[in-house]
Amino acid sequence: MATTERTTCAVIGGGPAGMILGLLLARAGVDVTVLEKHADFLRDFRGDTVHPSTLRLLDDLGLGERFARLPHTALTEIAFPYGDGERVVVGDLNRLRRIRYPYPYIAITPQWDFLNLLASAAAEEPTFSLRMRSEVTELVRDGGRVRGVRYRTEDGDTHTLLADVTVACDGRWSLARAQAGLRPRETPVPIDVWWFRLSRKPGTGPQELTPTMRAGQFFVVIPRRDYFQIALVAKKGLDPQLRRRGIAALREDIAAALPELADRVDELTTMDQIKHLDVRLNRLHRWHTDGLLCIGDAAHAMSPIGGVGINLAVQDAVAAARTLAEPLRQGRVSPETLALVRRRRLMPTLVIQGLQRALHHLVVAPVVEGRRSGPPKPMLTLLRRAPWLSFVPAYLLGVGPRPERAPAFARRPPAA
């Protein structure tokens, strides 16, 4: 049966940005409803990185000890091969210790565990509501203003949720963004990514993130506790060709590039195990319209290079909560207030997207186009001779140009 409900802030999407925003606003005493179309958070190959700035945010929120109990591995270095058996560290997160940063590593943890942790903490707040199996189908408008959303539950009924402000955290293919007429500017990217996993015995295989490059493609192996999450990076548009070649040909490619994992490629039996990511790099010129704000991938889709998309989305959510909490409590959120979120978060978005474009041009494109089998030698030689320079990419990727701390209203001491 269709119903009409009301909340103060409707959040579309229960990913990291949506759940962080919902938790923070609820701790400010704002009625907030998060709508997630799936029945749970269990989906493979979502971003599973929790960056140093997010780990510090969890401490601010009193959730650091809870997160520490989740299964995770610590990634401390990003390196490239150099010569025979050598490697050059291009991002050394251990160097964050020199600025007394409390978390000198990226935690690799299943995103569903991270989201369940946030959902559990948010459920402790009386003004928070999470609606699973609730797929947003359209925006509710009154004149030129967005007044909420309509959503469909698994029983097929359509419900109306009215809200003072709606925040789109529904990713790079955001329905809310499209219905609001907000169009991102696309930057051409040379790559797509194909994700899969192979088993791992604890302590075996690569311990750090080291891409294996050869002309035409490269693999990135991310060590998880009991499996390897592996990305195949190759030219954009190759998915139909890759699937026509079939799983046997792909197994041969993997064994040739990653001989230490050749003994388990038979675990891949069908191309259905290979998940394609259509890589996008784009950004909205304007992140809002009256009554609607876009953050995270809905405002700026990121390349997977550097794994920074989740970190930026989380920091967008913190900035949005800080900006919107008091106006939402007072019932007065103007378009000018919504515009403040973009103003605060535009600089770090531009810096990180600029860094990704540079990496696409200097490192990625020459490899996937077959012009080179690795990063530029002068770059690696410089980092080898001056290893302290690895602090710069470590800080940009691990912390970010403008890290956000939790506002005072959201902070809590660690749970006893």
Solvent accessible surface area in square Angstrom, and as a share of the most:
residue,aa,sasa,rsa
1,M,174,0.78
2,A,72,0.56
3,T,54,0.31
4,T,94,0.55
5,E,51,0.23
6,R,153,0.56
7,T,11,0.06
8,T,26,0.15
9,C,0,0.00
10,A,0,0.00
11,V,0,0.00
12,I,9,0.05
13,G,12,0.12
14,G,0,0.00
15,G,10,0.10
16,P,15,0.10
17,A,9,0.07
18,G,0,0.00
19,M,0,0.00
20,I,0,0.00
21,L,0,0.00
22,G,0,0.00
23,L,0,0.00
24,L,0,0.00
25,L,0,0.00
26,A,4,0.03
27,R,22,0.08
28,A,10,0.08
29,G,47,0.45
30,V,3,0.02
31,D,70,0.36
32,V,2,0.01
33,T,7,0.04
34,V,0,0.00
35,L,3,0.01
36,E,10,0.04
37,K,115,0.49
38,H,66,0.30
39,A,50,0.39
40,D,64,0.33
41,F,8,0.03
42,L,106,0.53
43,R,54,0.20
44,D,72,0.37
45,F,34,0.14
46,R,62,0.23
47,G,36,0.35
48,D,11,0.06
49,T,26,0.15
50,V,4,0.03
51,H,1,0.00
52,P,0,0.00
53,S,5,0.03
54,T,4,0.02
55,L,6,0.03
56,R,45,0.16
57,L,2,0.01
58,L,1,0.00
59,D,60,0.31
60,D,13,0.07
61,L,0,0.00
62,G,5,0.05
63,L,1,0.00
64,G,14,0.14
65,E,95,0.43
66,R,50,0.18
67,F,8,0.03
68,A,63,0.49
69,R,176,0.64
70,L,36,0.18
71,P,47,0.29
72,H,55,0.25
73,T,29,0.17
74,A,54,0.42
75,L,5,0.02
76,T,28,0.16
77,E,35,0.16
78,I,25,0.13
79,A,0,0.00
80,F,26,0.11
81,P,56,0.35
82,Y,31,0.12
83,G,52,0.50
84,D,145,0.75
85,G,86,0.82
86,E,79,0.35
87,R,104,0.38
88,V,6,0.04
89,V,37,0.21
90,V,16,0.09
91,G,1,0.01
92,D,21,0.11
93,L,2,0.01
94,N,50,0.25
95,R,38,0.14
96,L,0,0.00
97,R,151,0.55
98,R,184,0.67
99,I,84,0.43
100,R,219,0.80
101,Y,19,0.07
102,P,74,0.46
103,Y,43,0.16
104,P,9,0.06
105,Y,49,0.19
106,I,6,0.03
107,A,0,0.00
108,I,5,0.03
109,T,0,0.00
110,P,20,0.13
111,Q,7,0.03
112,W,52,0.18
113,D,30,0.16
114,F,4,0.02
115,L,0,0.00
116,N,75,0.38
117,L,15,0.07
118,L,0,0.00
119,A,16,0.12
120,S,59,0.38
121,A,0,0.00
122,A,0,0.00
123,A,74,0.57
124,E,104,0.46
125,E,26,0.12
126,P,130,0.82
127,T,34,0.20
128,F,23,0.10
129,S,36,0.23
130,L,50,0.25
131,R,72,0.26
132,M,49,0.22
133,R,108,0.39
134,S,4,0.03
135,E,67,0.30
136,V,16,0.09
137,T,35,0.21
138,E,69,0.31
139,L,10,0.05
140,V,15,0.09
141,R,109,0.40
142,D,87,0.45
143,G,70,0.67
144,G,60,0.58
145,R,42,0.15
146,V,1,0.00
147,R,98,0.36
148,G,0,0.00
149,V,0,0.00
150,R,82,0.30
151,Y,7,0.03
152,R,103,0.38
153,T,32,0.19
154,E,132,0.59
155,D,101,0.52
156,G,46,0.44
157,D,40,0.21
158,T,55,0.32
159,H,23,0.10
160,T,21,0.12
161,L,1,0.01
162,L,53,0.26
163,A,3,0.03
164,D,36,0.19
165,V,1,0.00
166,T,0,0.00
167,V,0,0.00
168,A,0,0.00
169,C,16,0.10
170,D,42,0.22
171,G,22,0.22
172,R,37,0.14
173,W,162,0.57
174,S,2,0.02
175,L,70,0.35
176,A,0,0.00
177,R,18,0.06
178,A,52,0.40
179,Q,75,0.33
180,A,17,0.13
181,G,46,0.44
182,L,9,0.05
183,R,163,0.60
184,P,30,0.19
185,R,193,0.70
186,E,82,0.37
187,T,38,0.22
188,P,127,0.80
189,V,18,0.10
190,P,30,0.19
191,I,0,0.00
192,D,3,0.01
193,V,2,0.01
194,W,1,0.00
195,W,37,0.13
196,F,1,0.00
197,R,89,0.33
198,L,2,0.01
199,S,52,0.34
200,R,20,0.07
201,K,152,0.64
202,P,110,0.69
203,G,59,0.56
204,T,53,0.31
205,G,40,0.38
206,P,35,0.22
207,Q,92,0.41
208,E,40,0.18
209,L,27,0.14
210,T,36,0.21
211,P,8,0.05
212,T,41,0.24
213,M,21,0.09
214,R,79,0.29
215,A,60,0.47
216,G,28,0.27
217,Q,27,0.12
218,F,6,0.02
219,F,0,0.00
220,V,22,0.13
221,V,3,0.02
222,I,18,0.09
223,P,6,0.04
224,R,7,0.02
225,R,143,0.52
226,D,87,0.45
227,Y,27,0.10
228,F,0,0.00
229,Q,9,0.04
230,I,0,0.00
231,A,5,0.04
232,L,1,0.01
233,V,5,0.03
234,A,6,0.05
235,K,92,0.39
236,K,73,0.31
237,G,52,0.50
238,L,52,0.26
239,D,25,0.13
240,P,77,0.48
241,Q,86,0.38
242,L,17,0.08
243,R,80,0.29
244,R,184,0.67
245,R,110,0.40
246,G,20,0.19
247,I,26,0.13
248,A,55,0.43
249,A,20,0.16
250,L,1,0.00
251,R,55,0.20
252,E,124,0.55
253,D,21,0.11
254,I,0,0.00
255,A,29,0.23
256,A,67,0.52
257,A,11,0.09
258,L,2,0.01
259,P,92,0.58
260,E,89,0.40
261,L,1,0.00
262,A,39,0.30
263,D,116,0.60
264,R,45,0.16
265,V,14,0.08
266,D,104,0.54
267,E,72,0.32
268,L,1,0.01
269,T,94,0.55
270,T,54,0.31
271,M,25,0.11
272,D,108,0.56
273,Q,63,0.28
274,I,3,0.02
275,K,97,0.41
276,H,71,0.32
277,L,49,0.25
278,D,44,0.23
279,V,0,0.00
280,R,75,0.27
281,L,1,0.01
282,N,5,0.02
283,R,60,0.22
284,L,3,0.02
285,H,151,0.67
286,R,113,0.41
287,W,0,0.00
288,H,22,0.10
289,T,22,0.13
290,D,43,0.22
291,G,1,0.01
292,L,0,0.00
293,L,0,0.00
294,C,0,0.00
295,I,0,0.00
296,G,1,0.01
297,D,38,0.19
298,A,0,0.00
299,A,0,0.00
300,H,1,0.00
301,A,0,0.00
302,M,4,0.02
303,S,2,0.01
304,P,38,0.24
305,I,30,0.15
306,G,27,0.26
307,G,28,0.27
308,V,3,0.02
309,G,18,0.18
310,I,32,0.16
311,N,6,0.03
312,L,6,0.03
313,A,12,0.09
314,V,1,0.01
315,Q,7,0.03
316,D,0,0.00
317,A,0,0.00
318,V,1,0.00
319,A,0,0.00
320,A,0,0.00
321,A,0,0.00
322,R,83,0.30
323,T,26,0.15
324,L,0,0.00
325,A,1,0.01
326,E,75,0.33
327,P,26,0.17
328,L,5,0.02
329,R,116,0.42
330,Q,90,0.40
331,G,48,0.47
332,R,167,0.61
333,V,13,0.07
334,S,44,0.28
335,P,46,0.29
336,E,122,0.55
337,T,21,0.12
338,L,1,0.00
339,A,26,0.20
340,L,75,0.37
341,V,0,0.00
342,R,60,0.22
343,R,169,0.62
344,R,71,0.26
345,R,0,0.00
346,L,36,0.18
347,M,88,0.39
348,P,0,0.00
349,T,0,0.00
350,L,76,0.38
351,V,58,0.33
352,I,2,0.01
353,Q,3,0.01
354,G,24,0.23
355,L,45,0.22
356,Q,1,0.00
357,R,100,0.37
358,A,43,0.33
359,L,45,0.23
360,H,9,0.04
361,H,136,0.61
362,L,89,0.44
363,V,4,0.02
364,V,3,0.02
365,A,12,0.09
366,P,6,0.04
367,V,0,0.00
368,V,3,0.02
369,E,82,0.37
370,G,40,0.38
371,R,156,0.57
372,R,80,0.29
373,S,71,0.46
374,G,13,0.13
375,P,8,0.05
376,P,25,0.16
377,K,116,0.49
378,P,104,0.65
379,M,54,0.24
380,L,3,0.02
381,T,31,0.18
382,L,100,0.50
383,L,20,0.10
384,R,121,0.44
385,R,197,0.72
386,A,16,0.13
387,P,68,0.43
388,W,152,0.53
389,L,42,0.21
390,S,2,0.01
391,F,59,0.25
392,V,76,0.43
393,P,35,0.22
394,A,2,0.02
395,Y,59,0.22
396,L,41,0.20
397,L,17,0.08
398,G,0,0.00
399,V,0,0.00
400,G,4,0.03
401,P,35,0.22
402,R,86,0.32
403,P,36,0.23
404,E,5,0.02
405,R,87,0.32
406,A,3,0.02
407,P,10,0.07
408,A,90,0.70
409,F,58,0.24
410,A,0,0.00
411,R,98,0.36
412,R,86,0.32
413,P,108,0.68
414,P,81,0.51
415,A,54,0.42
416,A,154,1.20
